[in-house]
Amino acid sequence: TLFTSLVGCVTSQENQVPDANILLPTIYSSVIDGYAFTFTGTVSDADHDPSALFVVWTLGDTVICEATAADSEGGTSCTHTMSLSDDTIRLDVVDPEGAIASVSESFIVAESMPPDVTLLAPSVAGVYYSDQPIEFVGVVTDVEDENTTLIAALSSDLDGALADLTPTEQGVVNATTTLSEGVHLVSLTATDSTEKTGSANITLEVGPAN
């Protein structure tokens, strides 16, 4: 009928609601406390080019990426440093006519680990004198960060800071220094990019100059 044809014509011109999909995170994504994670998604619309769509990323109740246009293929991303309380991300998309669509994804943030620190030398059983250098050797490693990016340091409870150390790719650190006479608690520490710290200690008895 004429009425049916008119209704069909009007309906065909109605603005369609856009579509939004979150690609990352998935259940296999590694989302770690204190580290940046990049959320990715796609948006589309039957009536408009993808680049005409604006997207907003919201983590929990906080907007972490303000309204920006999607790329020419409808891609969108948002990078944010995660915390243990984060558990839900939402992607909102709006077209030029004001039609809005939203999609949410839940995820779990894993707690990051502090660096692992081991002191290999010297030996507690050794004999040490205040005028003779002592060689310290250790290994500092981290699950999330490259070993070379760790900030390592050697210190004594009696003499204070002894050396700033640069780990090798394998995490090996070494320093040679003297200690004053007395009983020292020497600490090797390593700090990662999230400021988590690991340490190893050794007690050394140092005699007078020999």
C-alpha positions as CSV (number, residue, x, y, z in Angstrom):
1,T,0.0,0.0,0.0
2,L,1.0,3.6,-0.3
3,F,1.2,3.9,3.6
4,T,3.5,1.0,3.8
5,S,5.7,2.5,1.1
6,L,5.9,5.8,2.9
7,V,6.8,4.2,6.3
8,G,9.5,2.1,4.5
9,C,10.9,5.3,3.0
10,V,11.0,7.1,6.3
11,T,12.6,4.1,8.1
12,S,15.3,3.8,5.5
13,Q,16.4,7.4,6.2
14,E,16.5,7.0,10.0
15,N,20.0,7.3,11.5
16,Q,21.4,4.0,12.6
17,V,23.1,3.4,15.9
18,P,26.8,2.9,15.6
19,D,28.6,-0.3,16.7
20,A,31.5,-0.7,19.1
21,N,33.8,-3.7,19.9
22,I,36.6,-4.0,22.4
23,L,39.5,-6.1,21.0
24,L,41.9,-5.9,24.0
25,P,41.9,-6.9,26.8
26,T,40.9,-10.5,26.3
27,I,41.0,-13.3,28.9
28,Y,44.6,-14.0,27.6
29,S,45.9,-10.4,28.0
30,S,48.6,-9.6,30.5
31,V,47.4,-6.6,32.5
32,I,49.8,-5.9,35.3
33,D,49.6,-3.4,38.2
34,G,51.9,-0.4,37.7
35,Y,52.4,-1.0,34.0
36,A,50.9,0.7,31.0
37,F,48.3,-1.3,29.0
38,T,46.9,-0.4,25.6
39,F,43.1,-1.0,25.2
40,T,42.1,-1.4,21.6
41,G,38.7,-1.5,19.8
42,T,36.8,-0.9,16.6
43,V,33.8,1.2,15.8
44,S,31.6,1.4,12.7
45,D,28.4,3.0,11.5
46,A,26.1,2.3,8.6
47,D,25.5,6.0,7.9
48,H,28.9,7.5,8.5
49,D,32.6,7.0,7.7
50,P,34.5,5.6,10.7
51,S,36.6,8.8,11.0
52,A,33.4,10.8,11.6
53,L,32.8,8.8,14.8
54,F,34.0,10.0,18.2
55,V,35.1,7.5,20.9
56,V,35.6,7.8,24.7
57,W,37.4,5.2,26.9
58,T,36.2,4.9,30.5
59,L,38.0,2.8,33.2
60,G,35.6,2.1,36.0
61,D,34.0,5.6,36.5
62,T,36.9,7.6,35.2
63,V,37.4,8.8,31.7
64,I,41.0,7.9,30.7
65,C,40.9,8.9,27.0
66,E,38.7,11.9,26.1
67,A,36.6,12.1,23.0
68,T,38.8,11.5,19.9
69,A,37.9,10.5,16.3
70,A,38.4,6.9,15.3
71,D,40.9,6.3,12.5
72,S,39.8,5.8,8.9
73,E,39.2,2.1,9.4
74,G,37.4,2.5,12.7
75,G,40.3,1.7,14.9
76,T,40.7,3.2,18.4
77,S,43.1,2.7,21.3
78,C,43.9,4.1,24.7
79,T,46.9,3.5,26.9
80,H,46.8,3.8,30.7
81,T,48.9,2.7,33.7
82,M,47.0,0.1,35.6
83,S,46.3,-0.4,39.2
84,L,44.9,-3.4,41.2
85,S,41.5,-1.8,41.7
86,D,40.9,-1.6,37.9
87,D,38.5,-4.2,36.6
88,T,36.2,-2.8,33.9
89,I,36.8,-0.8,30.7
90,R,34.0,0.8,28.6
91,L,34.2,2.1,25.0
92,D,31.6,4.6,24.0
93,V,31.0,5.8,20.4
94,V,28.9,8.6,19.1
95,D,28.0,9.5,15.5
96,P,27.5,13.0,14.1
97,E,23.8,12.7,14.7
98,G,24.2,12.0,18.4
99,A,23.5,8.3,18.3
100,I,25.5,6.5,21.0
101,A,26.6,2.9,21.5
102,S,28.6,1.4,24.4
103,V,30.4,-1.8,25.1
104,S,32.2,-3.0,28.3
105,E,34.8,-5.6,29.1
106,S,35.9,-7.0,32.5
107,F,39.4,-8.0,33.3
108,I,41.8,-8.8,36.1
109,V,44.9,-6.9,37.0
110,A,47.8,-9.0,38.2
111,E,50.1,-7.8,41.0
112,S,53.5,-7.0,39.7
113,M,56.5,-8.7,41.3
114,P,59.5,-6.9,42.9
115,P,63.0,-7.6,41.6
116,D,64.7,-10.8,42.7
117,V,68.1,-10.1,44.3
118,T,70.9,-12.5,45.2
119,L,74.4,-11.8,46.7
120,L,76.9,-14.3,45.4
121,A,80.1,-12.8,47.0
122,P,81.8,-12.2,49.3
123,S,81.5,-15.0,51.8
124,V,80.4,-14.5,55.4
125,A,83.3,-16.8,56.4
126,G,85.9,-14.6,54.8
127,V,88.5,-12.5,56.6
128,Y,88.4,-8.8,55.8
129,Y,90.4,-5.7,56.7
130,S,89.6,-2.1,56.4
131,D,92.5,-1.3,54.1
132,Q,91.8,-4.2,51.7
133,P,89.2,-4.0,48.9
134,I,86.3,-6.4,49.0
135,E,84.7,-7.6,45.8
136,F,80.9,-7.8,45.8
137,V,79.0,-9.8,43.1
138,G,75.3,-10.2,42.8
139,V,72.4,-11.0,40.4
140,V,69.3,-8.8,40.1
141,T,66.4,-9.9,37.8
142,D,62.8,-8.9,37.2
143,V,59.8,-10.7,35.8
144,E,58.3,-7.6,34.1
145,D,61.3,-5.3,33.4
146,E,64.5,-5.9,31.5
147,N,67.4,-6.5,33.8
148,T,69.4,-3.6,32.4
149,T,66.7,-1.2,33.4
150,L,66.8,-2.0,37.1
151,I,68.3,0.5,39.5
152,A,70.8,-1.4,41.7
153,A,72.8,-0.1,44.6
154,L,75.2,-1.4,47.3
155,S,75.1,0.1,50.8
156,S,76.3,-0.5,54.4
157,D,74.6,0.3,57.6
158,L,77.9,1.7,58.9
159,D,79.4,3.4,55.8
160,G,76.2,4.3,53.9
161,A,76.1,4.2,50.1
162,L,78.9,2.2,48.6
163,A,78.2,2.0,44.9
164,D,75.5,2.5,42.2
165,L,75.5,-0.5,39.9
166,T,74.5,-1.2,36.3
167,P,73.2,-4.7,35.7
168,T,74.2,-6.7,32.6
169,E,71.6,-8.3,30.4
170,Q,71.9,-11.4,32.6
171,G,71.4,-9.2,35.7
172,V,75.0,-9.5,37.0
173,V,76.3,-6.6,39.1
174,N,79.7,-6.2,40.8
175,A,81.6,-3.6,42.8
176,T,84.9,-3.5,44.6
177,T,85.2,-1.3,47.7
178,T,86.7,-1.1,51.2
179,L,84.7,-1.1,54.4
180,S,85.6,0.6,57.7
181,E,86.4,-1.5,60.7
182,G,83.4,-3.0,62.4
183,V,80.5,-5.3,61.7
184,H,78.6,-4.3,58.6
185,L,75.2,-5.2,57.3
186,V,75.8,-4.8,53.5
187,S,72.7,-4.6,51.3
188,L,72.3,-5.1,47.6
189,T,69.0,-3.5,46.4
190,A,67.3,-3.4,43.0
191,T,64.3,-1.2,42.1
192,D,62.1,-1.6,39.0
193,S,60.1,0.8,36.9
194,T,57.1,0.6,39.3
195,E,59.4,1.5,42.3
196,K,59.1,-2.0,43.8
197,T,62.4,-3.0,45.5
198,G,64.1,-6.3,46.2
199,S,67.1,-6.8,48.4
200,A,69.7,-9.2,49.7
201,N,71.9,-8.7,52.8
202,I,75.1,-10.1,54.2
203,T,76.9,-9.4,57.5
204,L,80.6,-8.9,57.3
205,E,83.1,-8.4,60.1
206,V,85.9,-6.1,59.1
207,G,89.1,-5.9,61.1
208,P,91.5,-3.0,61.4
209,A,94.0,-2.1,58.7
210,N,96.5,-5.0,58.2
